[in-house]
Amino acid sequence: MTKFTCHLKKYRQLAGMTQEELAEKVNVRRETIVRLEAGRYNPSLKLAIDIARAVKAPIEEIFVFD
């Protein structure tokens, strides 16, 4: 699995969303958001794009792949 740094928590909070709200908006479970924020889950391209659109931030700033 490719290593990456996830800045999702920062952008989610800037968007004023809870983990649950973001999860509902991108159609995943809250646990998926928790794992993403902890850097323990490598998102699919579709999920990464959906998240970037939901929090209105550039995908390459949210997910930084090594």
PDB file of N, CA, C, O and CB in Angstrom:
ATOM      1  N   MET A   1       0.841  -1.179   0.000  1.00  0.00           N
ATOM      2  CA  MET A   1       0.000   0.000   0.000  1.00  0.00           C
ATOM      3  C   MET A   1       0.889   1.245   0.000  1.00  0.00           C
ATOM      4  O   MET A   1       1.889   1.303   0.715  1.00  0.00           O
ATOM      5  CB  MET A   1      -0.959  -0.004   1.221  1.00  0.00           C
ATOM      6  N   THR A   2       0.520   2.223  -0.795  1.00  0.00           N
ATOM      7  CA  THR A   2       1.260   3.470  -0.888  1.00  0.00           C
ATOM      8  C   THR A   2       1.076   4.273   0.399  1.00  0.00           C
ATOM      9  O   THR A   2      -0.032   4.393   0.921  1.00  0.00           O
ATOM     10  CB  THR A   2       0.800   4.289  -2.115  1.00  0.00           C
ATOM     11  N   LYS A   3       2.184   4.818   0.895  1.00  0.00           N
ATOM     12  CA  LYS A   3       2.124   5.650   2.098  1.00  0.00           C
ATOM     13  C   LYS A   3       1.633   7.040   1.719  1.00  0.00           C
ATOM     14  O   LYS A   3       1.981   7.566   0.662  1.00  0.00           O
ATOM     15  CB  LYS A   3       3.514   5.729   2.796  1.00  0.00           C
ATOM     16  N   PHE A   4       0.826   7.625   2.588  1.00  0.00           N
ATOM     17  CA  PHE A   4       0.375   8.984   2.333  1.00  0.00           C
ATOM     18  C   PHE A   4       0.097   9.712   3.641  1.00  0.00           C
ATOM     19  O   PHE A   4      -0.129   9.104   4.688  1.00  0.00           O
ATOM     20  CB  PHE A   4      -0.873   8.977   1.452  1.00  0.00           C
ATOM     21  N   THR A   5       0.121  11.019   3.543  1.00  0.00           N
ATOM     22  CA  THR A   5      -0.233  11.874   4.665  1.00  0.00           C
ATOM     23  C   THR A   5      -1.611  12.438   4.358  1.00  0.00           C
ATOM     24  O   THR A   5      -1.863  12.906   3.248  1.00  0.00           O
ATOM     25  CB  THR A   5       0.832  13.019   4.898  1.00  0.00           C
ATOM     26  N   CYS A   6      -2.486  12.395   5.324  1.00  0.00           N
ATOM     27  CA  CYS A   6      -3.853  12.846   5.120  1.00  0.00           C
ATOM     28  C   CYS A   6      -4.127  14.081   5.980  1.00  0.00           C
ATOM     29  O   CYS A   6      -3.972  14.055   7.201  1.00  0.00           O
ATOM     30  CB  CYS A   6      -4.855  11.718   5.451  1.00  0.00           C
ATOM     31  N   HIS A   7      -4.532  15.146   5.323  1.00  0.00           N
ATOM     32  CA  HIS A   7      -4.865  16.390   6.020  1.00  0.00           C
ATOM     33  C   HIS A   7      -6.377  16.596   6.054  1.00  0.00           C
ATOM     34  O   HIS A   7      -6.855  17.724   6.171  1.00  0.00           O
ATOM     35  CB  HIS A   7      -4.178  17.593   5.343  1.00  0.00           C
ATOM     36  N   LEU A   8      -7.112  15.514   5.953  1.00  0.00           N
ATOM     37  CA  LEU A   8      -8.566  15.593   5.887  1.00  0.00           C
ATOM     38  C   LEU A   8      -9.171  16.257   7.111  1.00  0.00           C
ATOM     39  O   LEU A   8     -10.078  17.079   6.976  1.00  0.00           O
ATOM     40  CB  LEU A   8      -9.146  14.217   5.724  1.00  0.00           C
ATOM     41  N   LYS A   9      -8.697  15.927   8.290  1.00  0.00           N
ATOM     42  CA  LYS A   9      -9.290  16.487   9.508  1.00  0.00           C
ATOM     43  C   LYS A   9      -9.268  18.008   9.468  1.00  0.00           C
ATOM     44  O   LYS A   9     -10.262  18.657   9.794  1.00  0.00           O
ATOM     45  CB  LYS A   9      -8.546  15.980  10.754  1.00  0.00           C
ATOM     46  N   LYS A  10      -8.139  18.573   9.070  1.00  0.00           N
ATOM     47  CA  LYS A  10      -7.987  20.030   8.983  1.00  0.00           C
ATOM     48  C   LYS A  10      -9.034  20.628   8.041  1.00  0.00           C
ATOM     49  O   LYS A  10      -9.727  21.580   8.402  1.00  0.00           O
ATOM     50  CB  LYS A  10      -6.565  20.398   8.501  1.00  0.00           C
ATOM     51  N   TYR A  11      -9.147  20.070   6.839  1.00  0.00           N
ATOM     52  CA  TYR A  11     -10.070  20.617   5.849  1.00  0.00           C
ATOM     53  C   TYR A  11     -11.532  20.344   6.206  1.00  0.00           C
ATOM     54  O   TYR A  11     -12.408  21.152   5.899  1.00  0.00           O
ATOM     55  CB  TYR A  11      -9.760  20.039   4.482  1.00  0.00           C
ATOM     56  N   ARG A  12     -11.791  19.216   6.848  1.00  0.00           N
ATOM     57  CA  ARG A  12     -13.161  18.916   7.292  1.00  0.00           C
ATOM     58  C   ARG A  12     -13.588  19.935   8.338  1.00  0.00           C
ATOM     59  O   ARG A  12     -14.703  20.455   8.286  1.00  0.00           O
ATOM     60  CB  ARG A  12     -13.262  17.471   7.865  1.00  0.00           C
ATOM     61  N   GLN A  13     -12.699  20.220   9.292  1.00  0.00           N
ATOM     62  CA  GLN A  13     -13.017  21.184  10.335  1.00  0.00           C
ATOM     63  C   GLN A  13     -13.168  22.591   9.759  1.00  0.00           C
ATOM     64  O   GLN A  13     -14.050  23.338  10.183  1.00  0.00           O
ATOM     65  CB  GLN A  13     -11.937  21.168  11.414  1.00  0.00           C
ATOM     66  N   LEU A  14     -12.323  22.961   8.804  1.00  0.00           N
ATOM     67  CA  LEU A  14     -12.461  24.266   8.156  1.00  0.00           C
ATOM     68  C   LEU A  14     -13.807  24.391   7.436  1.00  0.00           C
ATOM     69  O   LEU A  14     -14.371  25.481   7.344  1.00  0.00           O
ATOM     70  CB  LEU A  14     -11.312  24.492   7.165  1.00  0.00           C
ATOM     71  N   ALA A  15     -14.308  23.273   6.932  1.00  0.00           N
ATOM     72  CA  ALA A  15     -15.608  23.260   6.258  1.00  0.00           C
ATOM     73  C   ALA A  15     -16.762  23.210   7.259  1.00  0.00           C
ATOM     74  O   ALA A  15     -17.926  23.280   6.865  1.00  0.00           O
ATOM     75  CB  ALA A  15     -15.695  22.069   5.303  1.00  0.00           C
ATOM     76  N   GLY A  16     -16.446  23.088   8.547  1.00  0.00           N
ATOM     77  CA  GLY A  16     -17.470  23.061   9.583  1.00  0.00           C
ATOM     78  C   GLY A  16     -18.297  21.786   9.607  1.00  0.00           C
ATOM     79  O   GLY A  16     -19.476  21.803   9.960  1.00  0.00           O
ATOM     80  N   MET A  17     -17.671  20.692   9.232  1.00  0.00           N
ATOM     81  CA  MET A  17     -18.383  19.416   9.169  1.00  0.00           C
ATOM     82  C   MET A  17     -17.880  18.451  10.232  1.00  0.00           C
ATOM     83  O   MET A  17     -16.702  18.451  10.587  1.00  0.00           O
ATOM     84  CB  MET A  17     -18.234  18.789   7.784  1.00  0.00           C
ATOM     85  N   THR A  18     -18.797  17.630  10.731  1.00  0.00           N
ATOM     86  CA  THR A  18     -18.409  16.540  11.620  1.00  0.00           C
ATOM     87  C   THR A  18     -18.012  15.349  10.753  1.00  0.00           C
ATOM     88  O   THR A  18     -18.255  15.339   9.546  1.00  0.00           O
ATOM     89  CB  THR A  18     -19.570  16.163  12.610  1.00  0.00           C
ATOM     90  N   GLN A  19     -17.402  14.351  11.377  1.00  0.00           N
ATOM     91  CA  GLN A  19     -17.067  13.132  10.645  1.00  0.00           C
ATOM     92  C   GLN A  19     -18.329  12.485  10.095  1.00  0.00           C
ATOM     93  O   GLN A  19     -18.345  12.002   8.963  1.00  0.00           O
ATOM     94  CB  GLN A  19     -16.309  12.144  11.548  1.00  0.00           C
ATOM     95  N   GLU A  20     -19.374  12.478  10.892  1.00  0.00           N
ATOM     96  CA  GLU A  20     -20.643  11.867  10.482  1.00  0.00           C
ATOM     97  C   GLU A  20     -21.247  12.603   9.278  1.00  0.00           C
ATOM     98  O   GLU A  20     -21.731  11.969   8.341  1.00  0.00           O
ATOM     99  CB  GLU A  20     -21.642  11.867  11.661  1.00  0.00           C
ATOM    100  N   GLU A  21     -21.217  13.920   9.305  1.00  0.00           N
ATOM    101  CA  GLU A  21     -21.769  14.707   8.193  1.00  0.00           C
ATOM    102  C   GLU A  21     -21.000  14.453   6.900  1.00  0.00           C
ATOM    103  O   GLU A  21     -21.597  14.282   5.837  1.00  0.00           O
ATOM    104  CB  GLU A  21     -21.741  16.205   8.531  1.00  0.00           C
ATOM    105  N   LEU A  22     -19.682  14.430   6.998  1.00  0.00           N
ATOM    106  CA  LEU A  22     -18.873  14.159   5.817  1.00  0.00           C
ATOM    107  C   LEU A  22     -19.132  12.749   5.298  1.00  0.00           C
ATOM    108  O   LEU A  22     -19.270  12.541   4.093  1.00  0.00           O
ATOM    109  CB  LEU A  22     -17.385  14.345   6.132  1.00  0.00           C
ATOM    110  N   ALA A  23     -19.195  11.796   6.200  1.00  0.00           N
ATOM    111  CA  ALA A  23     -19.457  10.408   5.803  1.00  0.00           C
ATOM    112  C   ALA A  23     -20.777  10.299   5.043  1.00  0.00           C
ATOM    113  O   ALA A  23     -20.848   9.638   4.006  1.00  0.00           O
ATOM    114  CB  ALA A  23     -19.482   9.489   7.039  1.00  0.00           C
ATOM    115  N   GLU A  24     -21.808  10.941   5.553  1.00  0.00           N
ATOM    116  CA  GLU A  24     -23.112  10.906   4.879  1.00  0.00           C
ATOM    117  C   GLU A  24     -23.034  11.547   3.500  1.00  0.00           C
ATOM    118  O   GLU A  24     -23.620  11.045   2.541  1.00  0.00           O
ATOM    119  CB  GLU A  24     -24.175  11.619   5.728  1.00  0.00           C
ATOM    120  N   LYS A  25     -22.317  12.644   3.406  1.00  0.00           N
ATOM    121  CA  LYS A  25     -22.222  13.380   2.140  1.00  0.00           C
ATOM    122  C   LYS A  25     -21.508  12.578   1.055  1.00  0.00           C
ATOM    123  O   LYS A  25     -21.846  12.696  -0.123  1.00  0.00           O
ATOM    124  CB  LYS A  25     -21.496  14.697   2.358  1.00  0.00           C
ATOM    125  N   VAL A  26     -20.518  11.759   1.442  1.00  0.00           N
ATOM    126  CA  VAL A  26     -19.753  10.978   0.448  1.00  0.00           C
ATOM    127  C   VAL A  26     -20.142   9.492   0.454  1.00  0.00           C
ATOM    128  O   VAL A  26     -19.487   8.673  -0.191  1.00  0.00           O
ATOM    129  CB  VAL A  26     -18.246  11.114   0.719  1.00  0.00           C
ATOM    130  N   ASN A  27     -21.198   9.158   1.177  1.00  0.00           N
ATOM    131  CA  ASN A  27     -21.763   7.801   1.184  1.00  0.00           C
ATOM    132  C   ASN A  27     -20.812   6.721   1.682  1.00  0.00           C
ATOM    133  O   ASN A  27     -20.659   5.673   1.055  1.00  0.00           O
ATOM    134  CB  ASN A  27     -22.208   7.447  -0.188  1.00  0.00           C
ATOM    135  N   VAL A  28     -20.171   6.995   2.829  1.00  0.00           N
ATOM    136  CA  VAL A  28     -19.362   5.982   3.502  1.00  0.00           C
ATOM    137  C   VAL A  28     -19.740   5.984   4.979  1.00  0.00           C
ATOM    138  O   VAL A  28     -20.491   6.846   5.435  1.00  0.00           O
ATOM    139  CB  VAL A  28     -17.825   6.250   3.308  1.00  0.00           C
ATOM    140  N   ARG A  29     -19.215   5.017   5.719  1.00  0.00           N
ATOM    141  CA  ARG A  29     -19.452   4.986   7.163  1.00  0.00           C
ATOM    142  C   ARG A  29     -18.508   5.958   7.861  1.00  0.00           C
ATOM    143  O   ARG A  29     -17.439   6.273   7.337  1.00  0.00           O
ATOM    144  CB  ARG A  29     -19.265   3.551   7.722  1.00  0.00           C
ATOM    145  N   ARG A  30     -18.893   6.426   9.019  1.00  0.00           N
ATOM    146  CA  ARG A  30     -18.049   7.342   9.789  1.00  0.00           C
ATOM    147  C   ARG A  30     -16.693   6.708  10.077  1.00  0.00           C
ATOM    148  O   ARG A  30     -15.678   7.404  10.120  1.00  0.00           O
ATOM    149  CB  ARG A  30     -18.740   7.738  11.106  1.00  0.00           C
ATOM    150  N   GLU A  31     -16.672   5.402  10.274  1.00  0.00           N
ATOM    151  CA  GLU A  31     -15.424   4.696  10.556  1.00  0.00           C
ATOM    152  C   GLU A  31     -14.417   4.856   9.417  1.00  0.00           C
ATOM    153  O   GLU A  31     -13.209   4.882   9.652  1.00  0.00           O
ATOM    154  CB  GLU A  31     -15.702   3.213  10.802  1.00  0.00           C
ATOM    155  N   THR A  32     -14.911   4.964   8.194  1.00  0.00           N
ATOM    156  CA  THR A  32     -14.025   5.180   7.051  1.00  0.00           C
ATOM    157  C   THR A  32     -13.346   6.538   7.162  1.00  0.00           C
ATOM    158  O   THR A  32     -12.155   6.662   6.877  1.00  0.00           O
ATOM    159  CB  THR A  32     -14.806   5.078   5.727  1.00  0.00           C
ATOM    160  N   ILE A  33     -14.092   7.551   7.573  1.00  0.00           N
ATOM    161  CA  ILE A  33     -13.529   8.890   7.758  1.00  0.00           C
ATOM    162  C   ILE A  33     -12.496   8.863   8.882  1.00  0.00           C
ATOM    163  O   ILE A  33     -11.435   9.477   8.771  1.00  0.00           O
ATOM    164  CB  ILE A  33     -14.647   9.923   8.070  1.00  0.00           C
ATOM    165  N   VAL A  34     -12.808   8.158   9.954  1.00  0.00           N
ATOM    166  CA  VAL A  34     -11.863   8.029  11.076  1.00  0.00           C
ATOM    167  C   VAL A  34     -10.559   7.409  10.585  1.00  0.00           C
ATOM    168  O   VAL A  34      -9.478   7.910  10.893  1.00  0.00           O
ATOM    169  CB  VAL A  34     -12.474   7.169  12.224  1.00  0.00           C
ATOM    170  N   ARG A  35     -10.656   6.329   9.829  1.00  0.00           N
ATOM    171  CA  ARG A  35      -9.453   5.645   9.324  1.00  0.00           C
ATOM    172  C   ARG A  35      -8.678   6.517   8.337  1.00  0.00           C
ATOM    173  O   ARG A  35      -7.447   6.503   8.334  1.00  0.00           O
ATOM    174  CB  ARG A  35      -9.838   4.322   8.650  1.00  0.00           C
ATOM    175  N   LEU A  36      -9.385   7.270   7.508  1.00  0.00           N
ATOM    176  CA  LEU A  36      -8.715   8.186   6.584  1.00  0.00           C
ATOM    177  C   LEU A  36      -7.932   9.249   7.348  1.00  0.00           C
ATOM    178  O   LEU A  36      -6.766   9.508   7.051  1.00  0.00           O
ATOM    179  CB  LEU A  36      -9.738   8.852   5.649  1.00  0.00           C
ATOM    180  N   GLU A  37      -8.584   9.861   8.332  1.00  0.00           N
ATOM    181  CA  GLU A  37      -7.933  10.920   9.101  1.00  0.00           C
ATOM    182  C   GLU A  37      -6.720  10.407   9.870  1.00  0.00           C
ATOM    183  O   GLU A  37      -5.782  11.162  10.128  1.00  0.00           O
ATOM    184  CB  GLU A  37      -8.923  11.546  10.066  1.00  0.00           C
ATOM    185  N   ALA A  38      -6.735   9.139  10.232  1.00  0.00           N
ATOM    186  CA  ALA A  38      -5.610   8.540  10.948  1.00  0.00           C
ATOM    187  C   ALA A  38      -4.520   8.042   9.985  1.00  0.00           C
ATOM    188  O   ALA A  38      -3.461   7.589  10.420  1.00  0.00           O
ATOM    189  CB  ALA A  38      -6.105   7.382  11.822  1.00  0.00           C
ATOM    190  N   GLY A  39      -4.788   8.130   8.680  1.00  0.00           N
ATOM    191  CA  GLY A  39      -3.816   7.659   7.694  1.00  0.00           C
ATOM    192  C   GLY A  39      -3.744   6.152   7.598  1.00  0.00           C
ATOM    193  O   GLY A  39      -2.732   5.602   7.162  1.00  0.00           O
ATOM    194  N   ARG A  40      -4.823   5.468   8.006  1.00  0.00           N
ATOM    195  CA  ARG A  40      -4.843   3.999   7.988  1.00  0.00           C
ATOM    196  C   ARG A  40      -5.694   3.438   6.852  1.00  0.00           C
ATOM    197  O   ARG A  40      -5.983   2.242   6.816  1.00  0.00           O
ATOM    198  CB  ARG A  40      -5.360   3.471   9.314  1.00  0.00           C
ATOM    199  N   TYR A  41      -6.093   4.309   5.927  1.00  0.00           N
ATOM    200  CA  TYR A  41      -6.940   3.857   4.826  1.00  0.00           C
ATOM    201  C   TYR A  41      -6.553   4.625   3.572  1.00  0.00           C
ATOM    202  O   TYR A  41      -6.495   5.854   3.585  1.00  0.00           O
ATOM    203  CB  TYR A  41      -8.454   4.053   5.156  1.00  0.00           C
ATOM    204  N   ASN A  42      -6.292   3.913   2.507  1.00  0.00           N
ATOM    205  CA  ASN A  42      -5.920   4.509   1.228  1.00  0.00           C
ATOM    206  C   ASN A  42      -7.198   4.606   0.397  1.00  0.00           C
ATOM    207  O   ASN A  42      -7.731   3.581  -0.029  1.00  0.00           O
ATOM    208  CB  ASN A  42      -4.802   3.663   0.486  1.00  0.00           C
ATOM    209  N   PRO A  43      -7.698   5.823   0.160  1.00  0.00           N
ATOM    210  CA  PRO A  43      -8.996   5.958  -0.513  1.00  0.00           C
ATOM    211  C   PRO A  43      -8.923   5.652  -2.007  1.00  0.00           C
ATOM    212  O   PRO A  43      -7.875   5.785  -2.639  1.00  0.00           O
ATOM    213  CB  PRO A  43      -9.536   7.359  -0.312  1.00  0.00           C
ATOM    214  N   SER A  44     -10.049   5.244  -2.542  1.00  0.00           N
ATOM    215  CA  SER A  44     -10.153   5.098  -3.994  1.00  0.00           C
ATOM    216  C   SER A  44     -10.126   6.498  -4.593  1.00  0.00           C
ATOM    217  O   SER A  44     -10.354   7.484  -3.892  1.00  0.00           O
ATOM    218  CB  SER A  44     -11.463   4.317  -4.411  1.00  0.00           C
ATOM    219  N   LEU A  45      -9.850   6.582  -5.871  1.00  0.00           N
ATOM    220  CA  LEU A  45      -9.823   7.879  -6.543  1.00  0.00           C
ATOM    221  C   LEU A  45     -11.192   8.554  -6.450  1.00  0.00           C
ATOM    222  O   LEU A  45     -11.276   9.759  -6.210  1.00  0.00           O
ATOM    223  CB  LEU A  45      -9.402   7.716  -8.020  1.00  0.00           C
ATOM    224  N   LYS A  46     -12.248   7.793  -6.637  1.00  0.00           N
ATOM    225  CA  LYS A  46     -13.601   8.359  -6.576  1.00  0.00           C
ATOM    226  C   LYS A  46     -13.879   8.930  -5.195  1.00  0.00           C
ATOM    227  O   LYS A  46     -14.400  10.039  -5.079  1.00  0.00           O
ATOM    228  CB  LYS A  46     -14.655   7.292  -6.929  1.00  0.00           C
ATOM    229  N   LEU A  47     -13.538   8.188  -4.144  1.00  0.00           N
ATOM    230  CA  LEU A  47     -13.777   8.675  -2.789  1.00  0.00           C
ATOM    231  C   LEU A  47     -12.944   9.920  -2.509  1.00  0.00           C
ATOM    232  O   LEU A  47     -13.438  10.869  -1.901  1.00  0.00           O
ATOM    233  CB  LEU A  47     -13.460   7.582  -1.761  1.00  0.00           C
ATOM    234  N   ALA A  48     -11.696   9.928  -2.940  1.00  0.00           N
ATOM    235  CA  ALA A  48     -10.834  11.093  -2.724  1.00  0.00           C
ATOM    236  C   ALA A  48     -11.418  12.328  -3.416  1.00  0.00           C
ATOM    237  O   ALA A  48     -11.417  13.417  -2.843  1.00  0.00           O
ATOM    238  CB  ALA A  48      -9.403  10.814  -3.243  1.00  0.00           C
ATOM    239  N   ILE A  49     -11.913  12.165  -4.634  1.00  0.00           N
ATOM    240  CA  ILE A  49     -12.522  13.281  -5.367  1.00  0.00           C
ATOM    241  C   ILE A  49     -13.794  13.741  -4.664  1.00  0.00           C
ATOM    242  O   ILE A  49     -14.008  14.943  -4.502  1.00  0.00           O
ATOM    243  CB  ILE A  49     -12.835  12.873  -6.827  1.00  0.00           C
ATOM    244  N   ASP A  50     -14.637  12.805  -4.247  1.00  0.00           N
ATOM    245  CA  ASP A  50     -15.873  13.161  -3.547  1.00  0.00           C
ATOM    246  C   ASP A  50     -15.581  13.936  -2.267  1.00  0.00           C
ATOM    247  O   ASP A  50     -16.263  14.913  -1.960  1.00  0.00           O
ATOM    248  CB  ASP A  50     -16.682  11.902  -3.222  1.00  0.00           C
ATOM    249  N   ILE A  51     -14.573  13.503  -1.527  1.00  0.00           N
ATOM    250  CA  ILE A  51     -14.198  14.183  -0.283  1.00  0.00           C
ATOM    251  C   ILE A  51     -13.689  15.585  -0.581  1.00  0.00           C
ATOM    252  O   ILE A  51     -14.085  16.542   0.084  1.00  0.00           O
ATOM    253  CB  ILE A  51     -13.127  13.377   0.482  1.00  0.00           C
ATOM    254  N   ALA A  52     -12.819  15.716  -1.569  1.00  0.00           N
ATOM    255  CA  ALA A  52     -12.275  17.026  -1.928  1.00  0.00           C
ATOM    256  C   ALA A  52     -13.392  17.992  -2.306  1.00  0.00           C
ATOM    257  O   ALA A  52     -13.372  19.159  -1.914  1.00  0.00           O
ATOM    258  CB  ALA A  52     -11.276  16.894  -3.086  1.00  0.00           C
ATOM    259  N   ARG A  53     -14.347  17.510  -3.053  1.00  0.00           N
ATOM    260  CA  ARG A  53     -15.489  18.359  -3.433  1.00  0.00           C
ATOM    261  C   ARG A  53     -16.338  18.716  -2.217  1.00  0.00           C
ATOM    262  O   ARG A  53     -16.807  19.848  -2.098  1.00  0.00           O
ATOM    263  CB  ARG A  53     -16.360  17.652  -4.488  1.00  0.00           C
ATOM    264  N   ALA A  54     -16.534  17.770  -1.325  1.00  0.00           N
ATOM    265  CA  ALA A  54     -17.372  18.010  -0.141  1.00  0.00           C
ATOM    266  C   ALA A  54     -16.773  19.060   0.787  1.00  0.00           C
ATOM    267  O   ALA A  54     -17.500  19.879   1.349  1.00  0.00           O
ATOM    268  CB  ALA A  54     -17.578  16.714   0.625  1.00  0.00           C
ATOM    269  N   VAL A  55     -15.456  19.039   0.950  1.00  0.00           N
ATOM    270  CA  VAL A  55     -14.814  20.004   1.862  1.00  0.00           C
ATOM    271  C   VAL A  55     -14.268  21.215   1.105  1.00  0.00           C
ATOM    272  O   VAL A  55     -13.676  22.113   1.703  1.00  0.00           O
ATOM    273  CB  VAL A  55     -13.675  19.324   2.642  1.00  0.00           C
ATOM    274  N   LYS A  56     -14.471  21.231  -0.217  1.00  0.00           N
ATOM    275  CA  LYS A  56     -14.051  22.351  -1.068  1.00  0.00           C
ATOM    276  C   LYS A  56     -12.576  22.680  -0.918  1.00  0.00           C
ATOM    277  O   LYS A  56     -12.197  23.821  -0.656  1.00  0.00           O
ATOM    278  CB  LYS A  56     -14.871  23.578  -0.750  1.00  0.00           C
ATOM    279  N   ALA A  57     -11.753  21.651  -1.091  1.00  0.00           N
ATOM    280  CA  ALA A  57     -10.302  21.806  -1.003  1.00  0.00           C
ATOM    281  C   ALA A  57      -9.654  20.977  -2.108  1.00  0.00           C
ATOM    282  O   ALA A  57     -10.215  19.970  -2.540  1.00  0.00           O
ATOM    283  CB  ALA A  57      -9.771  21.376   0.403  1.00  0.00           C
ATOM    284  N   PRO A  58      -8.475  21.396  -2.567  1.00  0.00           N
ATOM    285  CA  PRO A  58      -7.778  20.631  -3.616  1.00  0.00           C
ATOM    286  C   PRO A  58      -7.383  19.235  -3.113  1.00  0.00           C
ATOM    287  O   PRO A  58      -6.855  19.075  -2.013  1.00  0.00           O
ATOM    288  CB  PRO A  58      -6.516  21.397  -4.092  1.00  0.00           C
ATOM    289  N   ILE A  59      -7.651  18.261  -3.933  1.00  0.00           N
ATOM    290  CA  ILE A  59      -7.375  16.873  -3.570  1.00  0.00           C
ATOM    291  C   ILE A  59      -5.908  16.671  -3.194  1.00  0.00           C
ATOM    292  O   ILE A  59      -5.598  15.918  -2.271  1.00  0.00           O
ATOM    293  CB  ILE A  59      -7.750  15.944  -4.721  1.00  0.00           C
ATOM    294  N   GLU A  60      -5.005  17.349  -3.912  1.00  0.00           N
ATOM    295  CA  GLU A  60      -3.576  17.164  -3.649  1.00  0.00           C
ATOM    296  C   GLU A  60      -3.120  17.804  -2.342  1.00  0.00           C
ATOM    297  O   GLU A  60      -2.014  17.531  -1.875  1.00  0.00           O
ATOM    298  CB  GLU A  60      -2.771  17.733  -4.788  1.00  0.00           C
ATOM    299  N   GLU A  61      -3.953  18.647  -1.749  1.00  0.00           N
ATOM    300  CA  GLU A  61      -3.628  19.200  -0.433  1.00  0.00           C
ATOM    301  C   GLU A  61      -4.184  18.342   0.701  1.00  0.00           C
ATOM    302  O   GLU A  61      -3.667  18.361   1.818  1.00  0.00           O
ATOM    303  CB  GLU A  61      -4.166  20.619  -0.315  1.00  0.00           C
ATOM    304  N   ILE A  62      -5.235  17.596   0.404  1.00  0.00           N
ATOM    305  CA  ILE A  62      -5.840  16.717   1.410  1.00  0.00           C
ATOM    306  C   ILE A  62      -5.039  15.422   1.525  1.00  0.00           C
ATOM    307  O   ILE A  62      -4.698  14.986   2.624  1.00  0.00           O
ATOM    308  CB  ILE A  62      -7.316  16.407   1.053  1.00  0.00           C
ATOM    309  N   PHE A  63      -4.747  14.817   0.379  1.00  0.00           N
ATOM    310  CA  PHE A  63      -4.049  13.540   0.336  1.00  0.00           C
ATOM    311  C   PHE A  63      -2.673  13.737  -0.305  1.00  0.00           C
ATOM    312  O   PHE A  63      -2.576  13.995  -1.505  1.00  0.00           O
ATOM    313  CB  PHE A  63      -4.878  12.482  -0.446  1.00  0.00           C
ATOM    314  N   VAL A  64      -1.627  13.616   0.486  1.00  0.00           N
ATOM    315  CA  VAL A  64      -0.268  13.824  -0.009  1.00  0.00           C
ATOM    316  C   VAL A  64       0.432  12.459  -0.033  1.00  0.00           C
ATOM    317  O   VAL A  64       0.769  11.905   1.014  1.00  0.00           O
ATOM    318  CB  VAL A  64       0.522  14.863   0.889  1.00  0.00           C
ATOM    319  N   PHE A  65       0.642  11.930  -1.235  1.00  0.00           N
ATOM    320  CA  PHE A  65       1.243  10.623  -1.389  1.00  0.00           C
ATOM    321  C   PHE A  65       2.753  10.726  -1.469  1.00  0.00           C
ATOM    322  O   PHE A  65       3.289  11.591  -2.161  1.00  0.00           O
ATOM    323  CB  PHE A  65       0.698   9.931  -2.619  1.00  0.00           C
ATOM    324  N   ASP A  66       3.438   9.837  -0.755  1.00  0.00           N
ATOM    325  CA  ASP A  66       4.902   9.796  -0.763  1.00  0.00           C
ATOM    326  C   ASP A  66       5.422   9.119  -2.012  1.00  0.00           C
ATOM    327  O   ASP A  66       6.635   8.996  -2.188  1.00  0.00           O
ATOM    328  CB  ASP A  66       5.426   9.077   0.473  1.00  0.00           C
TER     329      ASP A  66
END
